[in-house]
Amino acid sequence: MNNADTGWMLLSTALVLLMTPALAFFYGGLVRSKNALNTMMMSFVALGPVAVIWALLGYSLAFAPGSPVIGSLSFAGLRGVGVEAQGAIPHLLFMAFQGTFAIITPALISGAVVERMRFNAYLAFITAWVLLVYAPVAHWVWGGGFLASMGALDFAGGAVVHVNAASAALVAALVVGPRKDYGRHAILPHNVPFTMLGAGLLWFGWFGFNAGSALSAGTTASLAFANTLLAPAAALASWTLIDLLRGGTVTAVGAATAIVVGLVVVTPAAGYISPLSAIVMGAMGAMPSYFALIYRAKTKLDDSLDVVAAHGLGGATGAILTGVFADAAWSGGPSGLLAGHPAQLLTQLVSVVIVLLYSGAATLVILKALALVMPLRIDSRDEKLGLDVSDHGEEAYTHGDGAILVKPRAAAVAPGAAGVVAVPGEDPSTSLGAGGL
């Protein structure tokens, strides 16, 4: 047991936990005001049931000794998980640190289905998804599973977190279907400062995400820390230059997105590459995501907050480039293509494809099974009025004297009927959509 390592990991665990509320602000600012609370709650709620199910079963399936495909139940209910050493830190702390990763990963998926997926269906989905998708994939890479045996490199979650979540997000967006307004009206962010605040807090928390994955306060953590500074900075510079060349303006939403993309790109490589390679990876990694965002807006795919372009493409790009830039001279471990080991590039590519296919297929099965017992999306009336009131009975922003439209628990009633409180001077059927277009 090492007290310095333990102290660093306590701080890193808190930093990664902060990333989930940060994601809530990042996502919440990008939607219309009538869905702001619902969107933020889709991130916040993961802090509860996901953390509990992780402690009861998920951690064991991911990290207990087992087969190359899945862990055993020997750690179920945290049996045998105490304050004894796991490496240089307490076993219980390692479980908590990994739990913060399990919390934020399903929260990322919500960005593809906001403004139309029922909250109770989403809650059931992420609980099942953590057990059936996240835990097995984490075991494959970090728990001694078959991808680790193949030599796949994923320092802090390029495939386990980002490719995994983005593949699920793509399937969820297709299954739930597009928003009614998608492709017909402009759907604009209601609070860009929220999104910028979220991006800043995500960057802050990401130092724990990447440098904490060294599991010690030593040289590898220092390398990952520096790379977590440099890669998103390079991605922001690259994104800004592309913006200026294309249109002469640099958008705040674009800048916030660039930071997140740069962080995603460096995540699988953070402890394996040199600082100069981190700059190159950040600059290169911004380009595919930038143009994917532009292309997606012209398609029928309603990935509301572009989880696939930012996290999926960014994570895959980072994982593959890890096979190019990994350098034993810096990491003391494996090397990639540029250091004379081209086979690592193929291993990285195979690992990304395996995670992408499994996550997508398993997500489809989970959603189809849930659809047999509950509706996945809200009805048209609630979608028009907004999910804040329909699913939570609240509003992010009140109007007039603070009265809000309350949907009765019983069958739907006509506007103005009993059970409906209207904002003075407004049609109660439209009073909640003031912030949307």
GIWO-V743352 format. One line per field, one symbol per residue. ss: DSSP state (H for helix, E for strand, C for the rest). phi: phi as a letter, one per 20 degrees, with the letter a starting at -180 (. if undefined). psi: psi as a letter, one per 30 degrees, with the letter a starting at -180 (. if undefined). A space follows every 10 residues. Layout:
ss = ???
phi = ???
psi = ???
This chain:
ss = CCHHHHHHHH HHHHHHHHHH HHHHHHHHCC CCHHHHHHHH HHHHHHHCHH HHHHHHHHHH HHHCCECCCC ECCCCHHHCC CCCCEECCEE HHHHHHHHHH HHHHHHHHHH HHCCCCECHH HHHHHHHHHH HHHHHHHHHH HHCCCHHHHH CCCCCCCHHH HHHHHHHHHH HHHHHHCCCC CCCCCCCCCC CHHHHHHHHH HHHHHHHHHH HHHHCCCCHH HHHHHHHHHH HHHHHHHHHH HHHHHHHCCC CHHHHHHHHH HHHHHHHCCC CCCCHHHHHH HHHHHHHHHH HHHHHHCCCC CCCCCCHHHH HHHHHHHHHH HHHHHCCHHH HCCCCCHHHC CCHHHHHHHH HHHHHHHHHH HHHHHHHHHH HCCCCCECCH HHHHHCHHHH HHCCCCCCCC CCCCCCCCCC CCCCCCCCCC CCCCCCCCCC HHHCCCC
phi = .cffffffff ffffffffff fffgfgfffe dfgfcffgff ffegfffeff ffffffcfff fecfgaefdb fedfdgmmfm dceffdmdcf gfffffffff fffffffgfg fecfmbefff ffffffffff fecffffffg eddnefffff nfdbfcpgef eefgffffff ffffffnfff efndcfddfe bfggffffff ffffffffge ffffmbdeff fffffffffe ffffffffff ffgffecncd efffffffff fffffegfdg edcfgfffff fffffffgfg fffffgfede feegdlffff efffffffff fgfedgbffe emcfcdgfen cfffffffff fffffgffff ffffffffff ffdbfecfef fffffoegef dcmccfcecl enfcfdefff ggcfgnfgnd defgncfffc feefeed
psi = kkeeeeeeee eeeeeeeffe eeeeeeeeff llefgeeeee efeefffdee eefeeeeeee fefkkblfek lagfgkggkg jbglkjbglk eeeeeeefee efefefeeef ffglgfkkee eeeeeeeeee efeeeeeeee efggafeeef gkkieggeee eeeeeeeeee eeeeeellle fkfelkjlkf ieeeeeeeee eeeeffeeee efffglhaee eeeeeeffee efeeeeeeee eeeeeefflj leeeeeeeee eeeeefeffe gflleeeeee eeeefeeeee feeeeefflf jiiegheeee eeeeeeeeee fefefkjffe fgbllaefgg iffeeeeeee eeeeeeeeee eeeeeeeeee fffkkfllle eeeefkfeee ffglkejlkb gfklkkklfa lklkkflkfk jkkkgljfff ffgffl.
